[in-house]
Amino acid sequence: MPPKIARSYVLIASACAVFWPGSFIFGFPGMLRQHWQQAFNADGGAVGGTVFFILAGATCFMYLCGRWQETYGPGKLAAFGAVTGGGSTLWLSQAGNMTEVYIWAFSIGASSAFVYLPGLTVVQRWYPERRGLVAGFFNMSFGLSAAAISPVFTLLLSKWGYERLTLGAGCAALSIGLVASALIRFPAADQPTAASAASTDNASRSVKEALRTREFWCLWFTWVFAGAAGASMLVLASGFGLARGLSLSRAVVLLTAFNLTNGFGRLISGYFSDRIGRSRTMAISFLCAGLAYLVMPYPTGLWLWAALAAVIGFAFGTLFAVSGPLAVDCFGMGHFGAVFGLIFTAYGFVAGPLGPWLSGQILDATGGNYTLVFSLLGMMYFLAAGLILVVQPWRECRM
């Protein structure tokens, strides 16, 4: 098979494999919330705990998958992720309490690490000349998966019920994931893209070397601040709309706008990062999101608020889409998985839980002062913009 055709199959297979973990992570907690509350007599906080376990599962295994993929190969890890994700969703159909739901949440988070990190590594090795674009495409499949499949899940839930929906979704994730994993592999040594990847590997920094660099820690704290600011909008968008007098159906438009640009924006920012630079692309998006947060409490009108939420969603998607290629620029491809896995701990262990929790605490303490909360989140994006401009490609750092 010609290399250009082969790498197209690899890119599509990687996107298909990561689609299912994304659809479960971003779709099931919201869609099945009511069922879990009624079936297990759980309150909103207990159901919301699924997000914590999803993040914990993903973060605990992200670094390990980065190390294991070089030993066992990306295809085997992706296959294991498909078995874990699809199998745990099959098992979810018989869950009898929230503890078992939490086990599913941790398992689906872990399965995403086994698929996401190998897939992100593979597509960049096959397309060394367009790493930003293919990383953006891959991330778009992950981020938009729930938006694409949730209407189908909702329809099947009403027609089939909870048990048949989870069984059907689990079977689909398992079968498609295993087929896709067979195509997920590193370039062969006799292919041109492999030569490019090999030369990159020879110039790679080890994990210990990366940890001693300014670039690593600036990237890590960028994920703390930009990750916390972006993740907060996921839980604040609808509440802000309700606080401003919108009905629930209209308030959800803000969240929809955020999610759309969070998904589609990943492809756009990845494309531009190949042309104007990774750090510059991220800094521009973070500055715009910071300004959007500062302005958001003041204009009145659904569509103005939705447009500002969309700007914030674009910046959140950019963080995911461009950070991987930027890490390759700074540390090389040879140990990318392990290095990026460590960078991701900033989001999984700090930013993801901290941003929504801190925002909620401030709102409770101030009686719903969104101006204060949004000002704080805007400043986080400004800090992230400053930090990411410090991060420069390795070849520039050594000059």
Solvent accessible surface area in square Angstrom, and as a share of the most:
residue,aa,sasa,rsa
1,M,150,0.67
2,P,74,0.47
3,P,51,0.32
4,K,151,0.64
5,I,86,0.43
6,A,2,0.02
7,R,28,0.10
8,S,47,0.30
9,Y,104,0.40
10,V,1,0.00
11,L,26,0.13
12,I,95,0.48
13,A,6,0.05
14,S,0,0.00
15,A,8,0.06
16,C,55,0.33
17,A,6,0.05
18,V,0,0.00
19,F,47,0.19
20,W,29,0.10
21,P,9,0.06
22,G,0,0.00
23,S,0,0.00
24,F,1,0.00
25,I,24,0.12
26,F,91,0.38
27,G,6,0.06
28,F,0,0.00
29,P,17,0.11
30,G,57,0.55
31,M,36,0.16
32,L,0,0.00
33,R,97,0.35
34,Q,119,0.53
35,H,57,0.25
36,W,0,0.00
37,Q,55,0.24
38,Q,132,0.59
39,A,56,0.43
40,F,40,0.17
41,N,142,0.73
42,A,17,0.13
43,D,95,0.49
44,G,25,0.24
45,G,61,0.59
46,A,31,0.24
47,V,2,0.01
48,G,34,0.32
49,G,19,0.18
50,T,0,0.00
51,V,80,0.46
52,F,117,0.49
53,F,64,0.27
54,I,10,0.05
55,L,24,0.12
56,A,16,0.13
57,G,0,0.00
58,A,8,0.06
59,T,3,0.02
60,C,61,0.37
61,F,52,0.22
62,M,5,0.02
63,Y,55,0.21
64,L,66,0.33
65,C,0,0.00
66,G,2,0.02
67,R,122,0.45
68,W,84,0.30
69,Q,0,0.00
70,E,84,0.38
71,T,101,0.59
72,Y,126,0.48
73,G,22,0.21
74,P,6,0.04
75,G,17,0.16
76,K,143,0.61
77,L,9,0.05
78,A,2,0.02
79,A,26,0.20
80,F,109,0.45
81,G,1,0.01
82,A,10,0.08
83,V,75,0.43
84,T,31,0.18
85,G,4,0.04
86,G,0,0.00
87,G,28,0.27
88,S,14,0.09
89,T,0,0.00
90,L,48,0.24
91,W,101,0.35
92,L,0,0.00
93,S,9,0.06
94,Q,117,0.52
95,A,12,0.09
96,G,50,0.48
97,N,67,0.34
98,M,20,0.09
99,T,85,0.50
100,E,48,0.22
101,V,0,0.00
102,Y,44,0.17
103,I,90,0.46
104,W,0,0.00
105,A,0,0.00
106,F,71,0.30
107,S,23,0.15
108,I,1,0.00
109,G,0,0.00
110,A,7,0.05
111,S,0,0.00
112,S,5,0.03
113,A,0,0.00
114,F,13,0.05
115,V,4,0.02
116,Y,8,0.03
117,L,0,0.00
118,P,0,0.00
119,G,1,0.01
120,L,0,0.00
121,T,0,0.00
122,V,0,0.00
123,V,0,0.00
124,Q,1,0.00
125,R,19,0.07
126,W,1,0.00
127,Y,12,0.05
128,P,34,0.21
129,E,103,0.46
130,R,92,0.34
131,R,32,0.12
132,G,0,0.00
133,L,43,0.21
134,V,4,0.02
135,A,0,0.00
136,G,0,0.00
137,F,66,0.27
138,F,0,0.00
139,N,0,0.00
140,M,30,0.13
141,S,19,0.12
142,F,19,0.08
143,G,13,0.12
144,L,25,0.12
145,S,0,0.00
146,A,10,0.08
147,A,56,0.43
148,A,66,0.51
149,I,28,0.14
150,S,28,0.18
151,P,85,0.53
152,V,69,0.40
153,F,6,0.03
154,T,72,0.42
155,L,96,0.48
156,L,40,0.20
157,L,44,0.22
158,S,90,0.58
159,K,146,0.62
160,W,103,0.36
161,G,29,0.28
162,Y,25,0.09
163,E,85,0.38
164,R,139,0.51
165,L,1,0.00
166,T,0,0.00
167,L,68,0.34
168,G,30,0.29
169,A,5,0.04
170,G,0,0.00
171,C,71,0.42
172,A,29,0.23
173,A,4,0.03
174,L,48,0.24
175,S,62,0.40
176,I,70,0.35
177,G,5,0.04
178,L,73,0.36
179,V,108,0.62
180,A,6,0.05
181,S,7,0.05
182,A,83,0.64
183,L,69,0.35
184,I,3,0.01
185,R,101,0.37
186,F,45,0.19
187,P,17,0.11
188,A,51,0.39
189,A,104,0.81
190,D,127,0.66
191,Q,27,0.12
192,P,93,0.58
193,T,15,0.09
194,A,12,0.09
195,A,64,0.49
196,S,45,0.29
197,A,8,0.06
198,A,51,0.39
199,S,68,0.44
200,T,38,0.22
201,D,47,0.25
202,N,134,0.68
203,A,46,0.36
204,S,21,0.13
205,R,29,0.11
206,S,39,0.25
207,V,22,0.13
208,K,151,0.64
209,E,75,0.34
210,A,1,0.01
211,L,63,0.32
212,R,179,0.66
213,T,21,0.12
214,R,148,0.54
215,E,9,0.04
216,F,3,0.01
217,W,108,0.38
218,C,15,0.09
219,L,0,0.00
220,W,46,0.16
221,F,87,0.36
222,T,0,0.00
223,W,1,0.00
224,V,12,0.07
225,F,54,0.22
226,A,1,0.01
227,G,0,0.00
228,A,1,0.01
229,A,0,0.00
230,G,0,0.00
231,A,5,0.04
232,S,0,0.00
233,M,0,0.00
234,L,65,0.32
235,V,90,0.52
236,L,8,0.04
237,A,0,0.00
238,S,26,0.17
239,G,27,0.26
240,F,0,0.00
241,G,0,0.00
242,L,85,0.42
243,A,61,0.48
244,R,88,0.32
245,G,68,0.65
246,L,25,0.13
247,S,58,0.38
248,L,113,0.56
249,S,89,0.57
250,R,116,0.42
251,A,0,0.00
252,V,61,0.35
253,V,40,0.23
254,L,0,0.00
255,L,45,0.23
256,T,63,0.36
257,A,17,0.13
258,F,0,0.00
259,N,50,0.26
260,L,80,0.40
261,T,38,0.22
262,N,11,0.06
263,G,0,0.00
264,F,111,0.46
265,G,2,0.02
266,R,4,0.02
267,L,56,0.28
268,I,85,0.43
269,S,1,0.01
270,G,0,0.00
271,Y,85,0.32
272,F,93,0.39
273,S,3,0.02
274,D,43,0.22
275,R,136,0.50
276,I,69,0.35
277,G,31,0.30
278,R,29,0.10
279,S,10,0.06
280,R,145,0.53
281,T,10,0.06
282,M,0,0.00
283,A,4,0.03
284,I,87,0.44
285,S,7,0.04
286,F,0,0.00
287,L,79,0.39
288,C,61,0.36
289,A,0,0.00
290,G,0,0.00
291,L,101,0.50
292,A,3,0.03
293,Y,0,0.00
294,L,57,0.29
295,V,73,0.42
296,M,0,0.00
297,P,14,0.09
298,Y,148,0.56
299,P,29,0.18
300,T,114,0.66
301,G,31,0.30
302,L,11,0.05
303,W,180,0.63
304,L,100,0.50
305,W,12,0.04
306,A,6,0.05
307,A,55,0.43
308,L,31,0.16
309,A,0,0.00
310,A,19,0.15
311,V,55,0.32
312,I,0,0.00
313,G,0,0.00
314,F,57,0.24
315,A,0,0.00
316,F,7,0.03
317,G,0,0.00
318,T,0,0.00
319,L,0,0.00
320,F,17,0.07
321,A,0,0.00
322,V,0,0.00
323,S,1,0.00
324,G,0,0.00
325,P,0,0.00
326,L,1,0.00
327,A,0,0.00
328,V,5,0.03
329,D,21,0.11
330,C,0,0.00
331,F,3,0.01
332,G,5,0.04
333,M,4,0.02
334,G,13,0.13
335,H,84,0.38
336,F,2,0.01
337,G,1,0.01
338,A,2,0.02
339,V,1,0.00
340,F,1,0.00
341,G,0,0.00
342,L,40,0.20
343,I,1,0.00
344,F,14,0.06
345,T,26,0.15
346,A,0,0.00
347,Y,20,0.08
348,G,3,0.03
349,F,112,0.47
350,V,48,0.27
351,A,0,0.00
352,G,6,0.06
353,P,49,0.31
354,L,64,0.32
355,G,1,0.01
356,P,34,0.21
357,W,149,0.52
358,L,49,0.25
359,S,3,0.02
360,G,28,0.26
361,Q,85,0.38
362,I,29,0.15
363,L,24,0.12
364,D,119,0.61
365,A,89,0.69
366,T,58,0.34
367,G,75,0.72
368,G,36,0.35
369,N,61,0.31
370,Y,19,0.07
371,T,47,0.28
372,L,88,0.44
373,V,0,0.00
374,F,0,0.00
375,S,38,0.25
376,L,61,0.30
377,L,2,0.01
378,G,0,0.00
379,M,102,0.45
380,M,18,0.08
381,Y,0,0.00
382,F,50,0.21
383,L,94,0.47
384,A,0,0.00
385,A,3,0.02
386,G,41,0.40
387,L,45,0.22
388,I,0,0.00
389,L,90,0.45
390,V,53,0.30
391,V,0,0.00
392,Q,61,0.27
393,P,17,0.11
394,W,40,0.14
395,R,150,0.55
396,E,81,0.36
397,C,43,0.26
398,R,153,0.56
399,M,194,0.87
